[in-house]
Amino acid sequence: MNDKIINPIEEIYSQQSEILHYLTEASEVSFVVTLDDQLKKFFVLSSASYFEVAVTQMMVDFFVRKSEGKAIVSFLENKALKRQYHTLFNWEDAKNCNTFFGLFGSEFKDEITKIIQSNEDLSTGMRDFLEIGRLRNHLIHKNIATQFVDKTAAELYTKYQSATLFISFLQNHFKSH
């Protein structure tokens, strides 16, 4: 019995891989191509959604801790975070998260930027996080049915894993402030 806990995105990737492997083994090439295109889109959307929930919750936890649970948290959740997540980042500039970091002041931005720049895994994770968000926006705002994801499922999964390291770093950094 496998006791390893798999998060929902890991499970999606595992299931997608199994289905595509089965169809490949069955020589169902047209099904593989069609399903692979659809599954990559679903994986991008699922990953981006997963990150949105993680980042939003991280911010709520931070605000609760800083305000000691006061009404300001409700205001921030209702006016600043609901349906506003995608305005927190400059998704088209897949180089850094300075737009987001700057929302917490220049001192915070400078501090966290130095840490990220000094760690190649974090820098890569940040760029991969931004790329997943950019791909998500591209799919959503340009008619998902007609769009093509120019990455393989394995490339997307690698970007997801890298971005997860960045999200974990953010969560830990916000907890320590």
PyMOL CGO cylinders between C-alpha atoms (Angstrom):
from pymol import cmd
from pymol.cgo import CYLINDER

trace = [
    CYLINDER, 0.00, 0.00, 0.00, 1.32, 3.44, -0.94, 0.3, 1, 1, 1, 1, 1, 1,
    CYLINDER, 1.32, 3.44, -0.94, 1.09, 5.82, 2.03, 0.3, 1, 1, 1, 1, 1, 1,
    CYLINDER, 1.09, 5.82, 2.03, 2.43, 8.80, 0.09, 0.3, 1, 1, 1, 1, 1, 1,
    CYLINDER, 2.43, 8.80, 0.09, -0.04, 11.67, 0.05, 0.3, 1, 1, 1, 1, 1, 1,
    CYLINDER, -0.04, 11.67, 0.05, -0.46, 13.01, -3.45, 0.3, 1, 1, 1, 1, 1, 1,
    CYLINDER, -0.46, 13.01, -3.45, -1.84, 16.48, -3.92, 0.3, 1, 1, 1, 1, 1, 1,
    CYLINDER, -1.84, 16.48, -3.92, -4.61, 16.96, -6.51, 0.3, 1, 1, 1, 1, 1, 1,
    CYLINDER, -4.61, 16.96, -6.51, -2.26, 18.28, -9.20, 0.3, 1, 1, 1, 1, 1, 1,
    CYLINDER, -2.26, 18.28, -9.20, 0.11, 15.33, -8.78, 0.3, 1, 1, 1, 1, 1, 1,
    CYLINDER, 0.11, 15.33, -8.78, -2.91, 13.03, -9.08, 0.3, 1, 1, 1, 1, 1, 1,
    CYLINDER, -2.91, 13.03, -9.08, -4.13, 14.76, -12.25, 0.3, 1, 1, 1, 1, 1, 1,
    CYLINDER, -4.13, 14.76, -12.25, -0.72, 14.42, -13.87, 0.3, 1, 1, 1, 1, 1, 1,
    CYLINDER, -0.72, 14.42, -13.87, -0.46, 10.76, -12.86, 0.3, 1, 1, 1, 1, 1, 1,
    CYLINDER, -0.46, 10.76, -12.86, -3.91, 9.94, -14.24, 0.3, 1, 1, 1, 1, 1, 1,
    CYLINDER, -3.91, 9.94, -14.24, -3.27, 11.86, -17.46, 0.3, 1, 1, 1, 1, 1, 1,
    CYLINDER, -3.27, 11.86, -17.46, 0.01, 10.05, -17.98, 0.3, 1, 1, 1, 1, 1, 1,
    CYLINDER, 0.01, 10.05, -17.98, -1.60, 6.66, -17.44, 0.3, 1, 1, 1, 1, 1, 1,
    CYLINDER, -1.60, 6.66, -17.44, -4.40, 7.34, -19.91, 0.3, 1, 1, 1, 1, 1, 1,
    CYLINDER, -4.40, 7.34, -19.91, -2.02, 8.63, -22.57, 0.3, 1, 1, 1, 1, 1, 1,
    CYLINDER, -2.02, 8.63, -22.57, 0.30, 5.66, -22.02, 0.3, 1, 1, 1, 1, 1, 1,
    CYLINDER, 0.30, 5.66, -22.02, -2.61, 3.25, -22.41, 0.3, 1, 1, 1, 1, 1, 1,
    CYLINDER, -2.61, 3.25, -22.41, -3.76, 4.90, -25.63, 0.3, 1, 1, 1, 1, 1, 1,
    CYLINDER, -3.76, 4.90, -25.63, -0.21, 4.97, -26.98, 0.3, 1, 1, 1, 1, 1, 1,
    CYLINDER, -0.21, 4.97, -26.98, 0.23, 1.26, -26.24, 0.3, 1, 1, 1, 1, 1, 1,
    CYLINDER, 0.23, 1.26, -26.24, -3.10, 0.61, -28.00, 0.3, 1, 1, 1, 1, 1, 1,
    CYLINDER, -3.10, 0.61, -28.00, -1.78, 2.53, -31.06, 0.3, 1, 1, 1, 1, 1, 1,
    CYLINDER, -1.78, 2.53, -31.06, -4.62, 5.03, -30.83, 0.3, 1, 1, 1, 1, 1, 1,
    CYLINDER, -4.62, 5.03, -30.83, -2.54, 7.90, -32.17, 0.3, 1, 1, 1, 1, 1, 1,
    CYLINDER, -2.54, 7.90, -32.17, -5.39, 10.25, -33.06, 0.3, 1, 1, 1, 1, 1, 1,
    CYLINDER, -5.39, 10.25, -33.06, -6.91, 9.82, -29.61, 0.3, 1, 1, 1, 1, 1, 1,
    CYLINDER, -6.91, 9.82, -29.61, -3.49, 10.44, -28.02, 0.3, 1, 1, 1, 1, 1, 1,
    CYLINDER, -3.49, 10.44, -28.02, -3.03, 13.70, -29.94, 0.3, 1, 1, 1, 1, 1, 1,
    CYLINDER, -3.03, 13.70, -29.94, -6.55, 14.96, -29.23, 0.3, 1, 1, 1, 1, 1, 1,
    CYLINDER, -6.55, 14.96, -29.23, -6.56, 13.99, -25.56, 0.3, 1, 1, 1, 1, 1, 1,
    CYLINDER, -6.56, 13.99, -25.56, -3.03, 15.26, -24.98, 0.3, 1, 1, 1, 1, 1, 1,
    CYLINDER, -3.03, 15.26, -24.98, -4.05, 18.70, -26.28, 0.3, 1, 1, 1, 1, 1, 1,
    CYLINDER, -4.05, 18.70, -26.28, -7.07, 18.81, -23.97, 0.3, 1, 1, 1, 1, 1, 1,
    CYLINDER, -7.07, 18.81, -23.97, -5.25, 17.40, -20.96, 0.3, 1, 1, 1, 1, 1, 1,
    CYLINDER, -5.25, 17.40, -20.96, -2.41, 19.93, -21.21, 0.3, 1, 1, 1, 1, 1, 1,
    CYLINDER, -2.41, 19.93, -21.21, -4.97, 22.75, -21.12, 0.3, 1, 1, 1, 1, 1, 1,
    CYLINDER, -4.97, 22.75, -21.12, -6.69, 21.18, -18.12, 0.3, 1, 1, 1, 1, 1, 1,
    CYLINDER, -6.69, 21.18, -18.12, -3.34, 20.73, -16.37, 0.3, 1, 1, 1, 1, 1, 1,
    CYLINDER, -3.34, 20.73, -16.37, -2.43, 24.41, -16.89, 0.3, 1, 1, 1, 1, 1, 1,
    CYLINDER, -2.43, 24.41, -16.89, -5.81, 25.55, -15.55, 0.3, 1, 1, 1, 1, 1, 1,
    CYLINDER, -5.81, 25.55, -15.55, -5.65, 23.16, -12.60, 0.3, 1, 1, 1, 1, 1, 1,
    CYLINDER, -5.65, 23.16, -12.60, -2.11, 24.19, -11.68, 0.3, 1, 1, 1, 1, 1, 1,
    CYLINDER, -2.11, 24.19, -11.68, -2.88, 27.91, -11.95, 0.3, 1, 1, 1, 1, 1, 1,
    CYLINDER, -2.88, 27.91, -11.95, -6.02, 27.46, -9.84, 0.3, 1, 1, 1, 1, 1, 1,
    CYLINDER, -6.02, 27.46, -9.84, -4.08, 25.48, -7.24, 0.3, 1, 1, 1, 1, 1, 1,
    CYLINDER, -4.08, 25.48, -7.24, -1.49, 28.27, -7.02, 0.3, 1, 1, 1, 1, 1, 1,
    CYLINDER, -1.49, 28.27, -7.02, -4.19, 30.94, -6.82, 0.3, 1, 1, 1, 1, 1, 1,
    CYLINDER, -4.19, 30.94, -6.82, -5.74, 29.26, -3.78, 0.3, 1, 1, 1, 1, 1, 1,
    CYLINDER, -5.74, 29.26, -3.78, -2.31, 28.78, -2.16, 0.3, 1, 1, 1, 1, 1, 1,
    CYLINDER, -2.31, 28.78, -2.16, -1.20, 32.39, -2.66, 0.3, 1, 1, 1, 1, 1, 1,
    CYLINDER, -1.20, 32.39, -2.66, -4.55, 33.87, -1.65, 0.3, 1, 1, 1, 1, 1, 1,
    CYLINDER, -4.55, 33.87, -1.65, -4.69, 31.75, 1.51, 0.3, 1, 1, 1, 1, 1, 1,
    CYLINDER, -4.69, 31.75, 1.51, -1.09, 32.67, 2.30, 0.3, 1, 1, 1, 1, 1, 1,
    CYLINDER, -1.09, 32.67, 2.30, -2.02, 36.36, 2.11, 0.3, 1, 1, 1, 1, 1, 1,
    CYLINDER, -2.02, 36.36, 2.11, -5.14, 35.91, 4.25, 0.3, 1, 1, 1, 1, 1, 1,
    CYLINDER, -5.14, 35.91, 4.25, -3.10, 34.05, 6.88, 0.3, 1, 1, 1, 1, 1, 1,
    CYLINDER, -3.10, 34.05, 6.88, -0.51, 36.84, 6.81, 0.3, 1, 1, 1, 1, 1, 1,
    CYLINDER, -0.51, 36.84, 6.81, -3.16, 39.55, 7.21, 0.3, 1, 1, 1, 1, 1, 1,
    CYLINDER, -3.16, 39.55, 7.21, -4.90, 37.66, 10.03, 0.3, 1, 1, 1, 1, 1, 1,
    CYLINDER, -4.90, 37.66, 10.03, -1.63, 37.30, 11.88, 0.3, 1, 1, 1, 1, 1, 1,
    CYLINDER, -1.63, 37.30, 11.88, -0.67, 40.96, 11.37, 0.3, 1, 1, 1, 1, 1, 1,
    CYLINDER, -0.67, 40.96, 11.37, -4.09, 42.39, 12.23, 0.3, 1, 1, 1, 1, 1, 1,
    CYLINDER, -4.09, 42.39, 12.23, -4.87, 39.88, 14.98, 0.3, 1, 1, 1, 1, 1, 1,
    CYLINDER, -4.87, 39.88, 14.98, -8.07, 38.82, 13.20, 0.3, 1, 1, 1, 1, 1, 1,
    CYLINDER, -8.07, 38.82, 13.20, -9.64, 42.26, 13.02, 0.3, 1, 1, 1, 1, 1, 1,
    CYLINDER, -9.64, 42.26, 13.02, -12.32, 43.27, 10.55, 0.3, 1, 1, 1, 1, 1, 1,
    CYLINDER, -12.32, 43.27, 10.55, -9.68, 44.52, 8.14, 0.3, 1, 1, 1, 1, 1, 1,
    CYLINDER, -9.68, 44.52, 8.14, -9.09, 40.93, 7.07, 0.3, 1, 1, 1, 1, 1, 1,
    CYLINDER, -9.09, 40.93, 7.07, -12.70, 40.57, 5.94, 0.3, 1, 1, 1, 1, 1, 1,
    CYLINDER, -12.70, 40.57, 5.94, -12.39, 43.80, 4.02, 0.3, 1, 1, 1, 1, 1, 1,
    CYLINDER, -12.39, 43.80, 4.02, -9.17, 42.64, 2.35, 0.3, 1, 1, 1, 1, 1, 1,
    CYLINDER, -9.17, 42.64, 2.35, -10.66, 39.28, 1.45, 0.3, 1, 1, 1, 1, 1, 1,
    CYLINDER, -10.66, 39.28, 1.45, -13.84, 40.80, 0.05, 0.3, 1, 1, 1, 1, 1, 1,
    CYLINDER, -13.84, 40.80, 0.05, -12.47, 43.86, -1.73, 0.3, 1, 1, 1, 1, 1, 1,
    CYLINDER, -12.47, 43.86, -1.73, -8.79, 43.22, -2.40, 0.3, 1, 1, 1, 1, 1, 1,
    CYLINDER, -8.79, 43.22, -2.40, -8.53, 39.48, -2.99, 0.3, 1, 1, 1, 1, 1, 1,
    CYLINDER, -8.53, 39.48, -2.99, -11.81, 38.11, -4.34, 0.3, 1, 1, 1, 1, 1, 1,
    CYLINDER, -11.81, 38.11, -4.34, -11.56, 37.93, -8.10, 0.3, 1, 1, 1, 1, 1, 1,
    CYLINDER, -11.56, 37.93, -8.10, -8.47, 40.16, -7.95, 0.3, 1, 1, 1, 1, 1, 1,
    CYLINDER, -8.47, 40.16, -7.95, -5.72, 37.55, -7.77, 0.3, 1, 1, 1, 1, 1, 1,
    CYLINDER, -5.72, 37.55, -7.77, -4.72, 37.90, -11.39, 0.3, 1, 1, 1, 1, 1, 1,
    CYLINDER, -4.72, 37.90, -11.39, -4.16, 41.64, -10.97, 0.3, 1, 1, 1, 1, 1, 1,
    CYLINDER, -4.16, 41.64, -10.97, -1.51, 41.01, -8.30, 0.3, 1, 1, 1, 1, 1, 1,
    CYLINDER, -1.51, 41.01, -8.30, 1.05, 39.83, -10.84, 0.3, 1, 1, 1, 1, 1, 1,
    CYLINDER, 1.05, 39.83, -10.84, 2.35, 41.01, -14.19, 0.3, 1, 1, 1, 1, 1, 1,
    CYLINDER, 2.35, 41.01, -14.19, 1.82, 37.71, -15.99, 0.3, 1, 1, 1, 1, 1, 1,
    CYLINDER, 1.82, 37.71, -15.99, 3.23, 38.90, -19.29, 0.3, 1, 1, 1, 1, 1, 1,
    CYLINDER, 3.23, 38.90, -19.29, 6.56, 39.83, -17.70, 0.3, 1, 1, 1, 1, 1, 1,
    CYLINDER, 6.56, 39.83, -17.70, 7.61, 36.31, -16.81, 0.3, 1, 1, 1, 1, 1, 1,
    CYLINDER, 7.61, 36.31, -16.81, 10.89, 37.48, -15.29, 0.3, 1, 1, 1, 1, 1, 1,
    CYLINDER, 10.89, 37.48, -15.29, 9.92, 38.44, -11.76, 0.3, 1, 1, 1, 1, 1, 1,
    CYLINDER, 9.92, 38.44, -11.76, 7.12, 39.05, -9.26, 0.3, 1, 1, 1, 1, 1, 1,
    CYLINDER, 7.12, 39.05, -9.26, 8.08, 42.64, -8.46, 0.3, 1, 1, 1, 1, 1, 1,
    CYLINDER, 8.08, 42.64, -8.46, 4.52, 43.84, -9.06, 0.3, 1, 1, 1, 1, 1, 1,
    CYLINDER, 4.52, 43.84, -9.06, 3.32, 41.51, -6.30, 0.3, 1, 1, 1, 1, 1, 1,
    CYLINDER, 3.32, 41.51, -6.30, 6.27, 42.07, -3.96, 0.3, 1, 1, 1, 1, 1, 1,
    CYLINDER, 6.27, 42.07, -3.96, 5.95, 45.84, -4.34, 0.3, 1, 1, 1, 1, 1, 1,
    CYLINDER, 5.95, 45.84, -4.34, 2.44, 45.72, -2.90, 0.3, 1, 1, 1, 1, 1, 1,
    CYLINDER, 2.44, 45.72, -2.90, 4.06, 45.03, 0.48, 0.3, 1, 1, 1, 1, 1, 1,
    CYLINDER, 4.06, 45.03, 0.48, 6.46, 47.98, 0.26, 0.3, 1, 1, 1, 1, 1, 1,
    CYLINDER, 6.46, 47.98, 0.26, 9.87, 48.61, -1.23, 0.3, 1, 1, 1, 1, 1, 1,
    CYLINDER, 9.87, 48.61, -1.23, 11.75, 47.21, 1.78, 0.3, 1, 1, 1, 1, 1, 1,
    CYLINDER, 11.75, 47.21, 1.78, 9.89, 43.88, 1.53, 0.3, 1, 1, 1, 1, 1, 1,
    CYLINDER, 9.89, 43.88, 1.53, 10.32, 43.82, -2.26, 0.3, 1, 1, 1, 1, 1, 1,
    CYLINDER, 10.32, 43.82, -2.26, 14.07, 44.47, -2.04, 0.3, 1, 1, 1, 1, 1, 1,
    CYLINDER, 14.07, 44.47, -2.04, 14.54, 41.84, 0.69, 0.3, 1, 1, 1, 1, 1, 1,
    CYLINDER, 14.54, 41.84, 0.69, 12.66, 39.05, -1.04, 0.3, 1, 1, 1, 1, 1, 1,
    CYLINDER, 12.66, 39.05, -1.04, 14.11, 39.90, -4.45, 0.3, 1, 1, 1, 1, 1, 1,
    CYLINDER, 14.11, 39.90, -4.45, 17.65, 39.53, -3.11, 0.3, 1, 1, 1, 1, 1, 1,
    CYLINDER, 17.65, 39.53, -3.11, 16.82, 36.14, -1.62, 0.3, 1, 1, 1, 1, 1, 1,
    CYLINDER, 16.82, 36.14, -1.62, 15.28, 34.89, -4.87, 0.3, 1, 1, 1, 1, 1, 1,
    CYLINDER, 15.28, 34.89, -4.87, 18.07, 36.24, -7.05, 0.3, 1, 1, 1, 1, 1, 1,
    CYLINDER, 18.07, 36.24, -7.05, 20.64, 34.44, -4.91, 0.3, 1, 1, 1, 1, 1, 1,
    CYLINDER, 20.64, 34.44, -4.91, 18.93, 31.07, -5.40, 0.3, 1, 1, 1, 1, 1, 1,
    CYLINDER, 18.93, 31.07, -5.40, 18.67, 29.67, -8.93, 0.3, 1, 1, 1, 1, 1, 1,
    CYLINDER, 18.67, 29.67, -8.93, 15.94, 27.16, -7.98, 0.3, 1, 1, 1, 1, 1, 1,
    CYLINDER, 15.94, 27.16, -7.98, 13.78, 29.96, -6.56, 0.3, 1, 1, 1, 1, 1, 1,
    CYLINDER, 13.78, 29.96, -6.56, 14.43, 32.17, -9.60, 0.3, 1, 1, 1, 1, 1, 1,
    CYLINDER, 14.43, 32.17, -9.60, 13.45, 29.35, -11.93, 0.3, 1, 1, 1, 1, 1, 1,
    CYLINDER, 13.45, 29.35, -11.93, 10.44, 28.49, -9.77, 0.3, 1, 1, 1, 1, 1, 1,
    CYLINDER, 10.44, 28.49, -9.77, 9.27, 32.09, -9.86, 0.3, 1, 1, 1, 1, 1, 1,
    CYLINDER, 9.27, 32.09, -9.86, 9.56, 32.24, -13.66, 0.3, 1, 1, 1, 1, 1, 1,
    CYLINDER, 9.56, 32.24, -13.66, 7.75, 28.90, -13.98, 0.3, 1, 1, 1, 1, 1, 1,
    CYLINDER, 7.75, 28.90, -13.98, 4.98, 30.11, -11.66, 0.3, 1, 1, 1, 1, 1, 1,
    CYLINDER, 4.98, 30.11, -11.66, 4.56, 33.20, -13.84, 0.3, 1, 1, 1, 1, 1, 1,
    CYLINDER, 4.56, 33.20, -13.84, 4.59, 31.13, -17.00, 0.3, 1, 1, 1, 1, 1, 1,
    CYLINDER, 4.59, 31.13, -17.00, 1.81, 28.87, -15.74, 0.3, 1, 1, 1, 1, 1, 1,
    CYLINDER, 1.81, 28.87, -15.74, -0.22, 31.97, -14.83, 0.3, 1, 1, 1, 1, 1, 1,
    CYLINDER, -0.22, 31.97, -14.83, 0.49, 33.50, -18.25, 0.3, 1, 1, 1, 1, 1, 1,
    CYLINDER, 0.49, 33.50, -18.25, -0.55, 30.29, -20.02, 0.3, 1, 1, 1, 1, 1, 1,
    CYLINDER, -0.55, 30.29, -20.02, -3.72, 30.17, -17.93, 0.3, 1, 1, 1, 1, 1, 1,
    CYLINDER, -3.72, 30.17, -17.93, -4.64, 33.72, -18.90, 0.3, 1, 1, 1, 1, 1, 1,
    CYLINDER, -4.64, 33.72, -18.90, -3.86, 33.00, -22.53, 0.3, 1, 1, 1, 1, 1, 1,
    CYLINDER, -3.86, 33.00, -22.53, -6.15, 29.97, -22.53, 0.3, 1, 1, 1, 1, 1, 1,
    CYLINDER, -6.15, 29.97, -22.53, -8.97, 31.71, -20.69, 0.3, 1, 1, 1, 1, 1, 1,
    CYLINDER, -8.97, 31.71, -20.69, -8.94, 35.01, -22.55, 0.3, 1, 1, 1, 1, 1, 1,
    CYLINDER, -8.94, 35.01, -22.55, -8.16, 33.75, -26.06, 0.3, 1, 1, 1, 1, 1, 1,
    CYLINDER, -8.16, 33.75, -26.06, -10.82, 31.01, -26.34, 0.3, 1, 1, 1, 1, 1, 1,
    CYLINDER, -10.82, 31.01, -26.34, -9.48, 27.84, -24.78, 0.3, 1, 1, 1, 1, 1, 1,
    CYLINDER, -9.48, 27.84, -24.78, -11.11, 25.66, -27.45, 0.3, 1, 1, 1, 1, 1, 1,
    CYLINDER, -11.11, 25.66, -27.45, -8.94, 27.14, -30.20, 0.3, 1, 1, 1, 1, 1, 1,
    CYLINDER, -8.94, 27.14, -30.20, -5.65, 27.55, -28.33, 0.3, 1, 1, 1, 1, 1, 1,
    CYLINDER, -5.65, 27.55, -28.33, -2.64, 25.27, -28.43, 0.3, 1, 1, 1, 1, 1, 1,
    CYLINDER, -2.64, 25.27, -28.43, -0.24, 24.73, -25.53, 0.3, 1, 1, 1, 1, 1, 1,
    CYLINDER, -0.24, 24.73, -25.53, 3.25, 24.52, -27.00, 0.3, 1, 1, 1, 1, 1, 1,
    CYLINDER, 3.25, 24.52, -27.00, 4.69, 22.53, -24.10, 0.3, 1, 1, 1, 1, 1, 1,
    CYLINDER, 4.69, 22.53, -24.10, 4.60, 18.81, -23.52, 0.3, 1, 1, 1, 1, 1, 1,
    CYLINDER, 4.60, 18.81, -23.52, 2.78, 17.44, -20.51, 0.3, 1, 1, 1, 1, 1, 1,
    CYLINDER, 2.78, 17.44, -20.51, 6.15, 16.51, -18.98, 0.3, 1, 1, 1, 1, 1, 1,
    CYLINDER, 6.15, 16.51, -18.98, 7.42, 20.08, -19.47, 0.3, 1, 1, 1, 1, 1, 1,
    CYLINDER, 7.42, 20.08, -19.47, 4.30, 21.48, -17.84, 0.3, 1, 1, 1, 1, 1, 1,
    CYLINDER, 4.30, 21.48, -17.84, 4.66, 19.08, -14.94, 0.3, 1, 1, 1, 1, 1, 1,
    CYLINDER, 4.66, 19.08, -14.94, 8.31, 20.08, -14.45, 0.3, 1, 1, 1, 1, 1, 1,
    CYLINDER, 8.31, 20.08, -14.45, 7.27, 23.76, -14.44, 0.3, 1, 1, 1, 1, 1, 1,
    CYLINDER, 7.27, 23.76, -14.44, 4.53, 22.96, -11.92, 0.3, 1, 1, 1, 1, 1, 1,
    CYLINDER, 4.53, 22.96, -11.92, 7.02, 21.21, -9.62, 0.3, 1, 1, 1, 1, 1, 1,
    CYLINDER, 7.02, 21.21, -9.62, 9.46, 24.11, -9.91, 0.3, 1, 1, 1, 1, 1, 1,
    CYLINDER, 9.46, 24.11, -9.91, 6.69, 26.65, -9.25, 0.3, 1, 1, 1, 1, 1, 1,
    CYLINDER, 6.69, 26.65, -9.25, 5.63, 24.65, -6.19, 0.3, 1, 1, 1, 1, 1, 1,
    CYLINDER, 5.63, 24.65, -6.19, 9.09, 25.22, -4.67, 0.3, 1, 1, 1, 1, 1, 1,
    CYLINDER, 9.09, 25.22, -4.67, 8.61, 28.94, -5.21, 0.3, 1, 1, 1, 1, 1, 1,
    CYLINDER, 8.61, 28.94, -5.21, 5.13, 28.90, -3.63, 0.3, 1, 1, 1, 1, 1, 1,
    CYLINDER, 5.13, 28.90, -3.63, 6.48, 26.99, -0.60, 0.3, 1, 1, 1, 1, 1, 1,
    CYLINDER, 6.48, 26.99, -0.60, 9.24, 29.59, -0.25, 0.3, 1, 1, 1, 1, 1, 1,
    CYLINDER, 9.24, 29.59, -0.25, 6.65, 32.40, -0.38, 0.3, 1, 1, 1, 1, 1, 1,
    CYLINDER, 6.65, 32.40, -0.38, 4.49, 30.72, 2.22, 0.3, 1, 1, 1, 1, 1, 1,
    CYLINDER, 4.49, 30.72, 2.22, 7.45, 30.28, 4.57, 0.3, 1, 1, 1, 1, 1, 1,
    CYLINDER, 7.45, 30.28, 4.57, 8.69, 33.82, 3.95, 0.3, 1, 1, 1, 1, 1, 1,
    CYLINDER, 8.69, 33.82, 3.95, 5.28, 35.32, 4.70, 0.3, 1, 1, 1, 1, 1, 1,
    CYLINDER, 5.28, 35.32, 4.70, 4.97, 33.20, 7.86, 0.3, 1, 1, 1, 1, 1, 1,
    CYLINDER, 4.97, 33.20, 7.86, 8.26, 34.59, 9.13, 0.3, 1, 1, 1, 1, 1, 1,
    CYLINDER, 8.26, 34.59, 9.13, 7.16, 38.22, 8.64, 0.3, 1, 1, 1, 1, 1, 1,
]
cmd.load_cgo(trace, "trace")
